[in-house]
Amino acid sequence: MAHDEIKDKYDEVQAEGLYEEGMARMALYHRHCQDPVIFRALANVSGKSLLDLACGDGFYTRKFRRAGADPVVGIDLSPQQINKARHIEQREGLGIEYLAADVVSLELGQRFDLVTAIHLLHYLKSGAEIEAVLRKIHHALKDDGCFVTMIANPEFDLDKHDPEDSRTKFAYYFSVAEPDNGGLMRFHPGGFSKEREITIEFHRWHREFLNEIAVALGFTPEWHEPFVSDEGLEQYGAAFFENYLANPQSKLLRLTKSVRTDQARHRERLAAIDVDGGGLAPL
């Protein structure tokens, strides 16, 4: 599966220096809105092996390593992003391995306690692509391991979105958000002026749609609602975050690979044996 348009977009913004600048502009959002939700869902990562998909230049990969995850591998579709991640790794020496690859064609010889993808599933264009990626992730996880990802908010309402408030405070806004499952969303991160604005397109996938795919693959889905850090509330006040919390850009999805689910399916297949014919009844 090729995602050349995604790779080219992120190669471009990295090469032009917009990625790093945009991430710096979004620091308040990351620190007080996104980071707390991610790390609460991951719980204690110390000593756990972690695979970070769609890792970009390693922004979160380094955070996971500094929190104690070990070993840590970061993978991204964009060679420019991976080159930057490796450059930072050479400087900081955290012991992170980075690979440039498409997750669908990826073959790894190891399994991980945790797989993360801060933004990935909403870049996929169909249920078939989502199923293929989640199948790879399921295979990459150890038994009872979990996949933690931020995904475009299934309930995002463009009519309730205040683009100026969002751009001014959190350095992003949306200009398009089609409500249908798989609907187009047009996102502008980084808080840049119109002349330098970044435009990224992805897809909104509904909760029930994602849950159905995940359960069929042997995951237990769990959605986490956004919240703001205590530090952020103390520093800026609750009113500062009202518009964001009423209509956040992303929601967190945690998928746990359950050994019990696999065992239950095996028992069901055994129970479906056609005793007379000595074969398996179709499930």
C-alpha positions in Angstrom: 0.0 0.0 0.0 1.5 3.4 -1.0 0.7 6.6 0.8 2.9 8.8 -1.3 0.9 12.0 -0.7 1.3 11.7 3.0 5.0 10.9 2.8 5.5 13.9 0.4 3.6 16.3 2.6 5.6 15.4 5.7 8.9 15.3 3.8 8.1 18.8 2.6 7.2 20.4 6.0 10.3 18.8 7.6 12.6 19.9 4.8 11.3 23.5 5.0 11.6 23.6 8.8 7.9 24.0 9.3 7.4 20.8 11.3 9.7 21.8 14.1 8.4 25.4 14.2 4.8 24.2 14.2 5.4 21.7 17.0 7.0 24.5 19.0 3.9 26.7 18.4 1.6 23.8 19.6 3.6 23.2 22.8 0.8 24.4 25.1 -1.7 22.0 23.4 0.8 19.1 23.7 1.8 19.7 27.3 -1.6 20.4 28.8 -4.2 18.7 26.5 -2.6 15.8 24.7 0.4 14.5 26.8 -1.7 13.9 30.0 -4.3 11.8 28.1 -1.6 9.7 26.4 0.5 9.0 29.5 -2.5 8.2 31.7 -3.6 5.6 29.1 -0.1 4.1 28.9 0.3 4.1 32.7 3.8 3.0 33.7 6.0 2.4 30.7 9.2 1.8 32.6 11.0 -1.3 31.4 8.4 -2.0 28.7 9.3 -2.5 25.0 7.6 0.1 22.8 7.0 0.5 19.1 6.0 4.1 18.1 4.4 4.2 14.7 4.0 7.4 12.6 6.7 8.7 14.9 7.5 11.8 12.8 10.8 13.2 14.0 10.6 11.3 17.2 8.9 14.0 19.3 6.8 11.5 21.3 9.2 8.6 20.8 11.8 10.5 22.9 9.2 11.2 25.6 8.4 7.5 25.9 12.1 6.6 26.1 12.7 9.3 28.8 9.8 7.9 30.7 11.6 4.6 30.9 10.4 2.5 28.0 13.1 0.1 26.8 13.8 -0.9 24.0 12.1 1.7 21.9 11.7 1.7 18.1 10.2 4.5 16.0 8.8 4.1 12.5 7.6 6.7 10.0 6.6 6.8 6.4 8.6 9.9 5.7 12.4 9.5 5.1 12.9 13.2 5.9 11.2 12.8 9.3 13.3 9.7 10.1 16.5 11.4 9.0 15.7 14.2 11.5 14.9 11.7 14.2 18.2 10.0 13.7 20.1 13.3 13.7 18.6 14.1 17.1 19.4 10.6 18.3 23.0 11.0 17.4 23.1 14.2 19.5 21.1 12.9 22.5 22.1 9.2 22.5 18.8 7.9 24.0 19.2 4.4 22.4 16.2 4.7 20.0 16.1 2.8 16.7 14.4 4.6 13.8 13.1 3.0 10.6 11.6 4.5 7.5 8.7 2.2 6.4 5.0 1.8 5.7 3.4 0.0 8.6 1.3 -2.2 6.3 4.4 -3.7 4.6 6.4 -3.8 7.8 7.8 -7.1 9.0 9.4 -7.1 12.5 11.1 -10.0 14.1 10.2 -8.9 17.6 7.0 -8.2 19.7 6.3 -5.3 22.0 4.6 -4.6 25.2 3.2 -1.4 23.8 2.5 0.0 20.4 1.8 3.7 20.0 0.7 5.9 17.1 -0.1 9.4 18.1 -1.7 10.1 14.7 -2.1 7.3 12.2 -5.5 5.7 11.7 -7.2 8.8 10.3 -4.7 8.9 7.5 -5.9 5.6 6.2 -8.5 5.7 3.5 -10.7 2.7 4.0 -11.9 0.0 6.4 -9.6 -2.4 4.5 -6.6 -0.3 5.2 -7.5 0.1 8.8 -8.0 -3.6 9.2 -4.6 -4.3 7.6 -2.8 -1.9 9.9 -4.5 -3.1 13.0 -3.8 -6.7 12.1 -0.1 -5.8 11.8 -0.3 -4.1 15.2 -2.0 -7.0 16.8 0.8 -9.3 15.5 3.4 -6.9 16.8 2.0 -6.9 20.3 2.8 -9.4 23.1 -0.1 -11.1 24.7 -2.1 -8.6 26.8 -0.1 -5.8 25.2 -1.9 -2.6 24.1 -2.1 -0.1 21.3 -2.6 3.5 22.2 -3.4 6.1 19.6 -4.8 9.6 19.2 -7.4 9.7 16.4 -9.5 12.5 14.8 -12.5 13.0 17.1 -15.4 11.0 15.8 -17.8 13.5 17.3 -16.1 16.7 16.1 -18.6 19.3 15.1 -17.4 22.0 12.7 -20.4 24.2 13.5 -19.2 24.4 17.2 -15.6 25.0 16.2 -14.1 28.4 16.9 -11.1 28.5 14.5 -9.8 31.8 15.8 -9.9 30.7 19.5 -8.3 27.4 18.5 -5.6 28.9 16.3 -4.7 31.6 18.9 -4.5 29.4 21.9 -3.5 26.0 20.5 -2.0 26.8 17.1 -4.4 24.7 14.9 -7.8 24.9 13.3 -10.1 23.0 11.0 -11.6 24.4 7.8 -13.5 21.2 6.7 -15.0 18.4 8.8 -17.5 16.2 6.9 -19.6 14.3 9.4 -20.0 11.0 7.6 -17.9 7.9 8.4 -14.7 8.4 6.4 -15.6 12.0 5.8 -12.8 14.4 4.8 -11.3 16.6 7.5 -9.0 19.5 6.6 -6.6 20.4 9.4 -4.2 23.4 9.7 -1.6 22.8 12.4 1.2 25.1 13.6 -0.6 28.5 13.9 1.1 29.8 10.8 0.0 32.9 8.8 -2.0 32.3 5.6 1.1 32.7 3.5 2.9 29.8 5.3 -0.1 27.7 6.3 0.1 23.9 6.5 -2.9 22.0 5.2 -3.3 18.3 6.0 -6.2 16.2 5.0 -7.4 13.0 6.7 -10.5 11.1 7.4 -13.0 10.9 10.3 -13.9 7.4 11.3 -16.8 6.7 13.6 -16.4 4.9 17.0 -18.7 2.0 16.1 -16.9 1.4 12.8 -13.5 1.3 14.5 -14.7 -0.8 17.4 -16.2 -3.4 15.1 -12.9 -3.8 13.2 -10.9 -3.9 16.4 -13.0 -6.5 18.1 -13.0 -8.8 15.0 -9.2 -8.8 15.2 -9.1 -9.7 18.8 -8.8 -6.3 20.5 -10.8 -4.9 23.4 -11.4 -1.2 22.6 -11.5 1.5 25.2 -12.1 5.2 24.4 -10.6 7.9 26.7 -12.2 11.4 26.8 -9.9 14.4 26.8 -9.0 16.4 29.9 -6.5 19.2 30.8 -3.6 18.9 33.1 -3.8 20.3 36.6 -0.9 22.5 35.8 -2.7 23.9 32.8 -5.9 24.6 34.7 -3.9 26.3 37.5 -1.9 28.4 35.0 -4.6 29.4 32.6 -7.9 28.8 34.3 -10.8 26.5 33.3 -12.4 29.0 31.0 -9.3 29.1 28.8 -10.0 25.5 27.8 -13.8 25.5 27.5 -14.0 25.6 23.7 -11.4 22.9 23.3 -13.0 20.5 25.8 -16.4 21.0 24.3 -15.1 20.1 20.8 -11.6 18.6 20.9 -9.7 17.8 17.8 -8.7 14.3 18.9 -9.8 11.4 21.1 -7.7 8.6 22.5 -8.3 5.0 21.6 -6.7 2.2 23.5 -6.9 -1.3 22.1 -5.8 -4.3 24.3 -4.8 -7.6 22.8 -6.5 -10.1 25.0 -5.2 -13.7 25.3 -8.6 -14.6 26.6 -10.3 -13.4 23.4 -8.0 -15.6 21.3 -8.6 -18.6 23.6 -12.3 -18.1 23.4 -12.3 -18.1 19.7 -10.2 -21.3 19.7 -12.8 -23.0 22.0 -15.6 -21.8 19.7 -13.9 -23.4 16.7 -13.4 -26.6 18.6 -17.0 -26.6 19.6 -18.0 -26.2 15.9 -16.3 -29.5 14.9 -18.6 -31.6 12.8 -18.3 -34.9 14.7 -19.9 -37.0 12.0 -17.8 -35.5 9.2 -14.7 -35.0 11.3 -14.3 -31.4 9.9 -14.8 -27.9 11.0 -18.1 -26.2 10.5 -17.7 -22.8 8.9 -17.8 -19.9 11.3 
